[in-house]
Amino acid sequence: MDWRIFIMKIAVTYDNGNVFQHFGKTENFKVYEVEDNKVVSSEVIGSNGTGHGALAGLLAEQGIDVLICGGIGGGAQTALAEAGIQLCSGAQGNTDEVVEAYLKGELESAGTTCDHHHEEGHSCGNHEEAESCGSSCGGCGSHKPAFSGPNVGKTCRTHYKGTFNDGTQFDSSYDRGQPLEFVCGAGQMIKGFDAAVADMKVGEIKEIHLMPEEAYGIPDPNAIIEVEMAQLPGSEDLEVGQQVYLTNQYGQPFLVKVTGKDEKMITFDANHEMAGKELNFKIELVEVK
């Protein structure tokens, strides 16, 4: 199997700081370079008026590995796949926060598709009435949650604090001073968090305890990868504990952590760093729109 280490480049459809919801009509992309699972640089580039499937060629020329967007048509999805660009659709909100969520493994593609054979108010998915991408359906994604509630399909803004069972805090939107924004039920959040918000009221504060199955899952032993360093140029410079992106023979990037290394072999763990952990969250619903 052919592996390589690389700096990941993520492009997000961009409009005034937020994810633009119509891929084929986007005028700008914000491009992020990621190394060791951290954003090391970013810039906004124009689409030069290119539309739909041709945008895939533009992104390929820029060396983009992952596209994050709102709604996207089937033809554009095919063009991206042919260009070897991974797609994460159905995203909404601030682009920096969306990329941060993607790098944390908290952002899942909603499988968003849009029928762009309409003028203004084009329909998306299976709606009877025409709606714009990124409407209350959460970008018209095909993701169907296993729970219900009045907030499902709506954009929710929440403050939260996450802790382990020993009380150690691992994340907090309060510390950042900015609520987290996502579409409830669109698969953008871990299952337990998403389900908890589904029936909350604005101003309500809820505390939840999640087992691994409701959070980042159980560690998969098949996600432990051992590679001869001679087959992976640059691996001799890696250190145990370091996070890097690898690509497999299909050109698909994925995050791994170096867990072992000797004179000939290096071992990576592709499980999410939170896999197998019980998590606690204090959630405050700030706004529903």
C-alpha positions as CSV (number, residue, x, y, z in Angstrom):
1,M,0.0,0.0,0.0
2,D,1.3,3.4,-0.9
3,W,1.2,6.0,1.8
4,R,2.4,9.6,1.9
5,I,2.6,12.5,4.5
6,F,1.3,15.8,3.3
7,I,0.1,19.3,4.2
8,M,-3.7,19.2,3.8
9,K,-5.4,22.0,1.9
10,I,-9.1,22.6,2.7
11,A,-11.3,24.9,0.6
12,V,-14.6,26.4,2.0
13,T,-17.2,28.2,-0.1
14,Y,-16.9,31.7,1.3
15,D,-19.1,34.8,1.7
16,N,-18.4,37.4,4.4
17,G,-16.9,35.0,6.9
18,N,-19.5,32.3,6.5
19,V,-20.0,29.2,4.4
20,F,-21.7,30.2,1.1
21,Q,-24.6,27.8,0.5
22,H,-24.6,27.4,-3.3
23,F,-21.4,25.8,-4.5
24,G,-22.0,26.5,-8.2
25,K,-22.5,30.2,-7.6
26,T,-19.7,30.8,-5.1
27,E,-17.5,33.8,-5.9
28,N,-14.8,33.0,-3.3
29,F,-13.2,30.2,-1.4
30,K,-11.3,30.4,1.8
31,V,-8.4,28.0,1.6
32,Y,-6.7,26.7,4.7
33,E,-3.4,24.9,4.9
34,V,-3.3,22.3,7.7
35,E,-0.2,20.7,9.2
36,D,-0.1,18.5,12.4
37,N,-3.9,19.0,12.5
38,K,-3.6,22.8,12.9
39,V,-4.3,25.6,10.5
40,V,-1.0,27.2,9.6
41,S,-2.2,29.6,7.0
42,S,-5.4,30.7,5.2
43,E,-6.3,33.0,2.3
44,V,-9.4,33.9,0.2
45,I,-9.2,33.2,-3.5
46,G,-11.7,34.1,-6.2
47,S,-13.6,31.6,-8.4
48,N,-13.0,33.8,-11.5
49,G,-16.6,33.3,-12.5
50,T,-16.2,29.6,-12.9
51,G,-19.4,27.6,-12.2
52,H,-20.5,24.2,-11.2
53,G,-18.4,21.3,-12.5
54,A,-15.6,23.6,-13.8
55,L,-15.0,24.7,-10.2
56,A,-13.6,21.2,-9.5
57,G,-10.8,21.9,-12.0
58,L,-10.0,25.2,-10.3
59,L,-9.8,23.6,-6.9
60,A,-7.6,20.8,-8.3
61,E,-5.2,23.4,-9.7
62,Q,-5.0,24.9,-6.2
63,G,-4.1,21.5,-4.8
64,I,-7.2,21.3,-2.7
65,D,-7.7,18.0,-0.8
66,V,-11.1,18.7,0.9
67,L,-14.0,20.9,0.0
68,I,-16.5,22.0,2.6
69,C,-19.7,23.6,1.4
70,G,-23.4,24.0,1.8
71,G,-25.5,22.7,-1.1
72,I,-23.9,21.1,-4.2
73,G,-25.3,19.5,-7.3
74,G,-24.7,15.9,-8.5
75,G,-22.6,16.9,-11.5
76,A,-20.3,19.0,-9.3
77,Q,-20.0,16.1,-6.8
78,T,-19.0,13.8,-9.7
79,A,-16.4,16.3,-10.9
80,L,-14.9,16.6,-7.4
81,A,-14.7,12.9,-7.0
82,E,-12.9,12.6,-10.4
83,A,-10.5,15.3,-9.3
84,G,-9.7,13.3,-6.1
85,I,-11.2,16.0,-3.8
86,Q,-13.1,14.8,-0.7
87,L,-16.5,16.5,-0.1
88,C,-18.1,17.6,3.1
89,S,-21.4,19.2,2.3
90,G,-24.3,20.6,4.4
91,A,-22.0,22.9,6.4
92,Q,-23.2,26.2,7.8
93,G,-21.9,29.1,9.9
94,N,-18.5,30.7,10.3
95,T,-15.9,29.2,8.0
96,D,-13.1,29.2,10.7
97,E,-15.3,27.4,13.1
98,V,-16.5,24.9,10.5
99,V,-12.8,24.0,9.7
100,E,-12.0,23.7,13.3
101,A,-14.9,21.3,13.7
102,Y,-13.8,19.3,10.7
103,L,-10.3,19.0,12.2
104,K,-11.7,17.8,15.5
105,G,-13.7,15.1,13.7
106,E,-17.0,16.8,14.7
107,L,-18.2,17.7,11.2
108,E,-19.8,15.1,9.1
109,S,-21.0,15.5,5.5
110,A,-24.8,15.7,5.3
111,G,-24.8,14.3,1.8
112,T,-26.2,17.6,0.6
113,T,-27.5,17.6,-3.0
114,C,-29.2,20.4,-4.8
115,D,-31.2,20.5,-8.0
116,H,-29.8,23.6,-9.6
117,H,-32.1,23.4,-12.7
118,H,-34.1,26.3,-11.3
119,E,-33.8,30.0,-11.2
120,E,-34.0,31.9,-7.9
121,G,-35.5,29.8,-5.1
122,H,-34.3,26.6,-6.7
123,S,-35.4,23.4,-5.0
124,C,-33.1,21.2,-3.0
125,G,-33.7,17.5,-2.2
126,N,-37.3,16.4,-2.0
127,H,-39.0,19.7,-0.9
128,E,-42.3,20.3,-2.5
129,E,-41.8,24.1,-2.4
130,A,-38.6,25.8,-3.7
131,E,-36.2,26.7,-1.0
132,S,-32.6,28.0,-1.0
133,C,-29.7,25.9,0.0
134,G,-29.0,26.3,3.7
135,S,-32.6,26.9,4.6
136,S,-34.2,25.4,7.7
137,C,-33.6,21.9,6.3
138,G,-29.9,22.3,7.1
139,G,-28.6,22.6,3.6
140,C,-31.1,20.0,2.3
141,G,-29.0,17.1,3.3
142,S,-30.1,13.5,3.0
143,H,-28.9,12.8,6.5
144,K,-31.9,11.5,8.6
145,P,-31.4,11.7,12.4
146,A,-32.4,8.8,14.6
147,F,-34.2,11.3,16.9
148,S,-36.8,14.0,16.7
149,G,-37.5,17.4,18.3
150,P,-38.6,20.9,17.5
151,N,-35.1,22.0,16.7
152,V,-34.3,19.3,14.2
153,G,-33.5,20.9,10.8
154,K,-32.9,24.3,12.4
155,T,-29.7,26.3,12.9
156,C,-28.9,26.2,16.5
157,R,-26.3,28.3,18.4
158,T,-25.1,26.8,21.6
159,H,-22.5,27.5,24.3
160,Y,-21.0,24.4,25.8
161,K,-18.3,23.1,28.2
162,G,-16.9,19.6,27.7
163,T,-15.2,17.6,30.5
164,F,-13.9,14.1,31.1
165,N,-15.2,12.1,34.1
166,D,-12.4,13.3,36.3
167,G,-13.5,16.9,35.7
168,T,-10.8,17.9,33.3
169,Q,-12.1,20.3,30.7
170,F,-11.2,19.5,27.1
171,D,-13.2,22.2,25.3
172,S,-15.3,25.2,25.9
173,S,-17.1,27.7,23.7
174,Y,-17.4,30.0,26.7
175,D,-13.6,30.4,26.8
176,R,-13.7,31.4,23.1
177,G,-16.5,33.8,23.6
178,Q,-18.3,32.5,20.6
179,P,-21.3,30.1,20.5
180,L,-21.1,27.0,18.3
181,E,-23.4,27.1,15.3
182,F,-24.7,24.0,13.6
183,V,-27.8,22.5,12.0
184,C,-29.5,20.2,14.5
185,G,-30.0,16.7,13.1
186,A,-27.8,17.2,10.0
187,G,-25.0,15.0,11.3
188,Q,-22.7,17.9,11.9
189,M,-22.3,17.0,15.6
190,I,-21.6,13.9,17.6
191,K,-24.8,11.9,18.2
192,G,-25.4,12.5,21.9
193,F,-24.8,16.3,21.7
194,D,-27.0,16.6,18.6
195,A,-29.9,14.6,20.2
196,A,-29.7,16.6,23.4
197,V,-30.1,19.9,21.6
198,A,-33.1,18.6,19.6
199,D,-35.7,19.3,22.3
200,M,-34.1,22.2,24.2
201,K,-35.6,25.7,24.5
202,V,-33.7,28.9,24.1
203,G,-32.1,29.9,27.4
204,E,-32.2,26.3,28.7
205,I,-29.1,24.7,30.2
206,K,-28.7,21.0,30.0
207,E,-26.0,18.7,31.4
208,I,-25.4,15.3,29.7
209,H,-23.2,12.3,30.1
210,L,-22.3,10.5,26.9
211,M,-21.0,7.0,26.5
212,P,-18.4,6.4,23.7
213,E,-21.1,5.0,21.4
214,E,-22.9,8.4,21.6
215,A,-19.7,10.4,21.1
216,Y,-16.6,9.4,19.1
217,G,-17.2,5.6,19.1
218,I,-15.2,2.6,20.3
219,P,-11.5,2.4,19.2
220,D,-11.1,0.2,16.1
221,P,-8.1,-2.2,16.2
222,N,-8.1,-2.1,12.4
223,A,-7.3,1.6,12.5
224,I,-3.8,0.9,13.9
225,I,-1.4,1.1,11.0
226,E,2.2,-0.1,10.9
227,V,4.4,1.0,8.0
228,E,8.0,0.6,7.1
229,M,9.6,4.0,7.3
230,A,11.5,3.3,4.0
231,Q,8.0,3.3,2.3
232,L,7.0,6.6,3.8
233,P,9.5,9.4,3.0
234,G,9.7,12.0,5.8
235,S,8.5,9.5,8.5
236,E,12.0,9.4,10.0
237,D,11.5,13.0,11.2
238,L,8.2,12.2,13.0
239,E,7.9,11.9,16.7
240,V,5.7,9.8,18.9
241,G,2.6,11.8,19.8
242,Q,2.7,13.9,16.7
243,Q,-0.4,14.2,14.5
244,V,-0.1,14.1,10.7
245,Y,-2.3,13.5,7.7
246,L,-1.7,10.5,5.5
247,T,-3.2,9.7,2.1
248,N,-3.9,6.2,1.0
249,Q,-3.6,4.8,-2.5
250,Y,-6.9,6.4,-3.5
251,G,-5.6,9.9,-2.6
252,Q,-7.9,10.1,0.4
253,P,-6.5,12.1,3.4
254,F,-7.0,11.0,7.0
255,L,-5.6,12.1,10.3
256,V,-3.4,9.8,12.3
257,K,-1.3,10.0,15.5
258,V,2.2,8.5,15.8
259,T,2.0,5.9,18.6
260,G,5.2,4.0,18.1
261,K,8.5,4.0,16.2
262,D,11.7,2.0,16.1
263,E,14.6,1.8,13.6
264,K,12.5,0.3,10.8
265,M,8.8,0.7,11.6
266,I,6.5,3.4,12.5
267,T,3.0,2.9,14.0
268,F,0.0,5.2,13.5
269,D,-3.4,5.3,15.1
270,A,-6.2,6.5,12.9
271,N,-8.9,6.4,15.6
272,H,-10.2,9.7,16.8
273,E,-8.3,10.9,19.9
274,M,-11.6,10.9,21.8
275,A,-12.6,7.3,20.8
276,G,-13.5,5.2,23.7
277,K,-13.9,8.1,26.1
278,E,-17.0,9.0,28.2
279,L,-17.7,12.7,27.8
280,N,-19.7,15.2,29.8
281,F,-21.2,18.4,28.4
282,K,-22.9,21.5,29.8
283,I,-25.0,22.8,26.9
284,E,-26.7,26.2,26.8
285,L,-29.0,26.9,23.9
286,V,-28.5,30.5,22.9
287,E,-30.5,30.9,19.7
288,V,-32.6,28.9,17.2
289,K,-33.1,30.3,13.7
